[in-house]
């Protein structure tokens, strides 16, 4: 979000906090620390009720988002809001660790959920085909690691063995398209695709690959797993969702060599692809909307003493 839009959104949130407090809630839940958490804190104070804040990764560390300077500037405010809250909700273990560095309040883990629409028919990956179809869905920004991913696919043992579909848009799209072309990587940049069309897009591929160094219970990863795709990515980004060798392959790092080695490991076991896809789908089923709702109901019950 751009600074101007963030400021406008913040003013709207603060204005609405007055009306929220007037409704006399039993609990205020803010979906991210800034600016929603500030509005929530004011509303909770005026209503004299509890306040829970759900963390947002980029606000916890500058290394997480595409605007590191903005993240660094917001961090003191984020810390103050988390310290003020009665409880903090994190979406992943990585977020929980970072949040605990900013507050002594309880930090509970409630991961994201994946919609039932992404669970299509069971797929049987053919394995052993000449070209493996990889897909990644992300912002085309530096922190998503797409330059390293394209470098990993260029030349060497992966040359000609993979076709990459890139879904998403961002400031790096033109440069990344040119890099793929000059490196000889078979890559298609599809731009943004309506969310409702993504299940069919995932189903047309063999595996999902993510090159980010940090993620927080990635929605894209969950959606791909629900569609039956094994996931390849750095352990620092996807280890909370992916079991190495079972539902995907974890890379030891985010550099080209680490990503290349992880993709090569996946390609070296074509007989395991179908089993990995089934395991990925099973893992995604543990992240149902019903479980998410139940987790938040339990949080409300505990905080409201009901």
Order of alpha helices (4+ residues) and beta strands (2+ residues): alpha-beta-alpha-beta-alpha-alpha-beta-alpha-beta-beta-alpha-beta-alpha-beta-alpha-beta-alpha-beta-alpha-beta-alpha-alpha-alpha
